[in-house]
Amino acid sequence: MSRKRRRFGSCFKAKVALESVREVRTISELAKKHKLHATQINLWKKQLVEGAESIFDGDQKPSKESQDEPQVAELYEQIGRLKVELEWLKKKVAEDGE
């Protein structure tokens, strides 16, 4: 019977990598605590240390909120146009019904 492969989220990986960077416990203690292989913890630690530089780069990607602003404005315009059209149609139906 084969075991299913465990998948770890980025939050868990970051937590374990930060614990290993702090060096409060040894890698083997962390491996035992989290039921991981020491090599995996070292890999996550290496990725954290190498990727830490990008956090402070000035060339960061624009945030998701700033990317959504044009789309949100466009949707509000569309809502406004549809409301005006609906009111016009209501008026037109009322005139034809009389």
N, C-alpha and C positions, 0 to 999 in steps of 0.2 A: 504494500500500500504506500503510495507516494504522499509526501507531505505537500501542503500548499505553500507556495512562496509567500513570505510575509512582505507587505508593502508598508513603507513608512512615509508619513506626511512631512512636509517641509518644516512644520512647527516642531515635531518630535526630533528631526535631524538637527535643527538649530539648537534645541535645548541640550541634546547630548553633546554636540560639538562645543558649545559654550562651557559646559561642565568640564570637558577635557582641556579646554584652553585655560580655564581657571586653575587647574591642577590641584584642586582640593583633594581629589581622590586619584588614584592611579588608573591607568587605562584598563587594567585587568579588573579592578573593582567596579568600574563603570560597566564593563562588558558583562560582568556577573549580575549587576543590579538591573540592567536593561535587557539581559538575555540576548546579547549581540556578540559578534566576534570582534576581537581587538583591532583587526585589520580594518573592519568597517568603520569603527570609531575614528581611527587614524585618518582614513580617507575623508570622512566628513569634516574632521578638524582641519585637514589640509585645504579642503574646498572653502571652508569658512575664512581661514587666514588669507588665502589668495583672493577671495572675493571681497574682503573687507575694504580694500582700496576703492572699489567701484562705488561704495556707499557715499564716499566723500568727494567723488568727482563732480566737477562743475557741469559736465556734459551729460546730465541726467535726462532721461526721457521725460517728456511732459506728462504730468499726472493725468489720470483717467478723467478727472473732473474737467480739466481744461480741454480735453479732446472731445468731450460730450457737449460742451457749450454751444457750438454751432448747430448741432443736431437738435438740441433742446429748443433753441430759438426758432428753428425752422418748424418744429412741431407746434409751438405756440402760435406761429403765424397761420399754420394750417387750421388749427382749432378756431381761430378768429374768423377766418374765411368761411369755414363750415357753419359757424354760428350765424353769420350774416346771411348766408345762403338759406339756412333753415328758416330764419325770420321772414325772409322775402317770400319763400314758398308758402309759409303759413298765411301770410297776408294775401297772396295770390289765390289760395284755396278758399279763403274766407270771402273774397270778392266774387269768385265764380259761383260759390254756393248760394249767394243771396239772390 
